[in-house]
Amino acid sequence: MVSDIEEHTRARQASETQTLVAVSAAHLVSHFYILVLPVLMPLLKERLNVGYFELGLALTVFSVVSGLTQAPMGFLVDRVGARLVLIAGLCLGGLAYMALGFTGSYAALLTVAFLAGLANCVYHPANYALLADAITESRMGRAFSIHTFAGFLGGAIAPFILLGIAKLHGLDAALFFAGLVGLAIAVVLVAMPAPASRRTRGAAPRSAKGAITHVLTPAILSLTGFFTLIALSNSAMISFSVVALIASQDVTLVAANAALTAFLAGSAFGVLAGGSLADKTRRHGDVAAVGFGLTALITLLVTTLTLPAAVLVVAFGLGGFLSGAIMPSRDMLVRKAAPPGAAGSAFGIVSTGFNIGGIIGPMLFGWLMDHGSPRGVFAAACAFMAATALFGFIEERRVQRGKAAIAGS
């Protein structure tokens, strides 16, 4: 009997590990694919003989399509299954980039941007639904952290791989390789045995109206705002910190980029540390509140003081680590708030907050820079971080009141 239990446990853990590796690989591909067009933009400009405005429009198409379709894709995940949707997304993205290597028109680029944006919308709802359904509760935080770290890794390696292949073998080879990566992971998912489901709760409503009513709870809607605030502060720190530091701190381009690199590296390592933290606590809202509160204080120092370059690098690295450490807890908040059988649609809806913040943030921070307020970029980021911390604190109080009400009933 004991050996049977041990054998079952080992089989369960092997299945969970297999699922985690496959889903994390898909997340790596998603971040890799987000950077294909930006990284290859100079070569595409030369190939298509168009301006940067036209190329920027293609990136906008990608973002808008992904943002508009992410929530509906979440409902599809819950209806037909996350594994099937994820495989379809990987194939669509891979084939789109491969096709671009065989065409030479701007219309084809816009079409590929549309298809790649549609493919990109599947990853968050499908990946998180697979993890939420397959991973043991006690290891969920670490699973989320590895999944997020894989995304960071995909973004980090994309420029080196794509530009390296393009330099050696040309633009077409780089696009073909990019497409092949997604197709390869899709083949792995097809060949992989379906993971054993841990779902014990009821399935989500099957009608469209019932599914929407089922998942659009106050908690999910508020978490969408939470994700929007995170995206707004990240937009300031990642997209505008270099130019804002040069203008406000009197540092060199090299020093400003070193600070940004420290922030990104800190975030990646923070995610890994945050996974263990998320598994050791159930107060995930408080973790988010403390992490973003401390990051807001660090950003406030950058806003109000003129700091040496070395101090800026350390401050950005620490801020990145803290903001990364809360990400697994952030994901656990969504998982706890997801109604029965609706993990895909829940993550699909809240992830649109990233798209909303990604649209508003660049315009806001660009406006601040154009009006000679580089410190205003960091002040706004600090305000968004403080609001995020406040949200985490309030959300934890809401969860605790809910638990108390259930216990008293």
Stockholm file with secondary structure:
# STOCKHOLM 1.0

chainA/1-409         MVSDIEEHTRARQASETQTLVAVSAAHLVSHFYILVLPVLMPLLKERLNVGYFELGLALTVFSVVSGLTQAPMGFLVDRVGARLVLIAGLCLGGLAYMALGFTGSYAALLTVAFLAGLANCVYHPANYALLADAITESRMGRAFSIHTFAGFLGGAIAPFILLGIAKLHGLDAALFFAGLVGLAIAVVLVAMPAPASRRTRGAAPRSAKGAITHVLTPAILSLTGFFTLIALSNSAMISFSVVALIASQDVTLVAANAALTAFLAGSAFGVLAGGSLADKTRRHGDVAAVGFGLTALITLLVTTLTLPAAVLVVAFGLGGFLSGAIMPSRDMLVRKAAPPGAAGSAFGIVSTGFNIGGIIGPMLFGWLMDHGSPRGVFAAACAFMAATALFGFIEERRVQRGKAAIAGS
#=GR chainA/1-409 SS CHHHHHHHHHHHHHHHHHHHHHHHHHHHHHHHHHTHHHHTHHHHHHHHTCCHHHHHHHHHHHHHHHHHHHHHHHHHHHHHCHHHHHHHHHHHHHHHHHHHTTCCCHHHHHHHHHHHHHHHTTHHHHHHHHHHHHSCGGGHHHHHHHHHHHHHHHHHHHHHHHHHHHHHHCHHHHHHHHHHHHHHHHHHHHHSCCCCCCCCSCCCCSSHHHHHHHHCCHHHHHHHHHHHHHHHHHIIIIISHHHHHHHHHCCCHHHHHHHHHHHHHHHHHHHHHHHHHHHHCSCHHHHHHHHHHHHHHHHHHHHHSCCCHHHHHHHHHHHHHHHHHTHHHHHHHHHHHSCTTCHHHHHHHHHHHHHHHHHHHHHHHHHHHHTTCHHHHHHHHHHHHHHHHHHHHHHHHHHHHHHHHHHHC
#=GC SS_cons         CHHHHHHHHHHHHHHHHHHHHHHHHHHHHHHHHHTHHHHTHHHHHHHHTCCHHHHHHHHHHHHHHHHHHHHHHHHHHHHHCHHHHHHHHHHHHHHHHHHHTTCCCHHHHHHHHHHHHHHHTTHHHHHHHHHHHHSCGGGHHHHHHHHHHHHHHHHHHHHHHHHHHHHHHCHHHHHHHHHHHHHHHHHHHHHSCCCCCCCCSCCCCSSHHHHHHHHCCHHHHHHHHHHHHHHHHHIIIIISHHHHHHHHHCCCHHHHHHHHHHHHHHHHHHHHHHHHHHHHCSCHHHHHHHHHHHHHHHHHHHHHSCCCHHHHHHHHHHHHHHHHHTHHHHHHHHHHHSCTTCHHHHHHHHHHHHHHHHHHHHHHHHHHHHTTCHHHHHHHHHHHHHHHHHHHHHHHHHHHHHHHHHHHC
//
